[in-house]
Amino acid sequence: MAAQLTQAGTITREQTFLPIRRFSVAASTNVVKGDVLYIDTNGNANKSTTATDFDYVTKVVALGSADNSSGIAKAIDVPCAVRNHFVTVVAGGDIKSGQRVKAGGTGKEGEVVASLGTSADANREVGIYWAKEGGTIAKGTDTPWLETFTDTENWSQADAKDNDIIEVQLF
């Protein structure tokens, strides 16, 4: 059986002193596990984008899915990882290990992209990209039912590419 990679929206380091919070989902919003969200002034979770004006607003990552596409605000809620959690998200482009990340733009809603360090980006940053899952799986030539896993560190500090599942420490 092949090993499965970690899904987006997974806490990667157990930190029992950090809470998981639940937030109401905004009206007409479909949240997918692993989405980067911002909490608006009414306390509702919305998908984050670079176009979203969410300076100085709480940014979180969805730990579950919640489809409120046809509902009103506060009809359902979603569990979220909050500040200081190490959590997996989807990279919306090339990101260097150790680089700060911000919410993705059009077509990359709910994902993260590299922050350019500008003053406009500074308040839209979500966290720091640390690592991505690594390793290779090979089938035996004489015994194809056997698989071996070569671990290149469970979470390598390699640069991320578009659509990689990456580990981010939330701000």
C-alpha positions, 0 to 999 in steps of 0.5 A, spaced: 500 500 500 502 506 498 503 511 503 499 518 502 501 525 503 499 529 508 493 533 506 492 540 507 489 543 513 493 538 518 496 540 524 503 538 523 506 539 530 502 537 537 502 543 541 497 542 546 497 549 549 494 552 543 487 552 542 483 550 536 477 555 535 471 554 531 468 560 527 462 562 523 462 561 516 460 567 512 454 567 507 455 564 500 462 561 502 464 554 501 470 553 505 475 547 504 479 543 509 486 547 508 483 554 506 487 560 509 481 564 512 480 571 515 475 573 520 471 579 518 469 584 523 462 580 524 466 574 526 465 570 520 470 566 516 471 568 509 476 565 504 483 570 504 485 573 497 491 578 496 485 583 494 481 582 500 482 588 505 484 584 511 489 588 514 490 587 522 485 581 521 485 574 524 488 569 519 486 562 520 487 555 517 481 551 516 481 544 519 475 541 516 470 543 510 464 547 511 459 549 505 455 555 506 454 556 499 447 557 499 446 559 507 446 565 511 452 568 515 453 564 522 449 558 519 454 553 520 461 554 523 468 551 521 474 548 526 480 552 525 488 552 527 490 559 529 496 563 531 502 559 532 500 553 530 504 549 525 499 547 519 499 544 512 496 549 506 497 549 499 502 553 495 500 557 490 506 558 487 514 558 488 516 559 495 523 559 498 524 555 505 523 560 511 520 565 506 514 569 509 507 567 505 501 571 504 494 569 502 493 567 494 490 572 489 485 570 483 485 563 482 489 562 488 483 563 493 485 560 500 492 558 498 498 562 500 504 565 495 510 568 497 510 575 500 514 580 497 516 584 503 512 590 501 508 594 506 502 592 502 504 585 504 506 586 511 499 586 514 496 581 509 502 575 511 499 569 514 505 566 516 512 563 515 513 557 510 518 552 513 518 545 510 514 540 505 513 533 506 519 529 502 521 522 500 520 517 495 516 510 494 519 504 490 516 497 488 521 491 489 523 488 482 522 481 484 517 482 489 512 488 486 507 487 492 513 490 497 514 497 497 520 501 500 520 508 502 526 512 502 525 518 507 528 524 505 526 527 512 519 527 513 519 535 512 524 537 508 526 544 507 526 544 500 523 550 496 515 549 494 512 549 487 505 550 485 500 546 489 505 543 493 502 541 500 507 545 505 508 546 513 506 554 515 507 557 522 501 561 523 502 569 525 
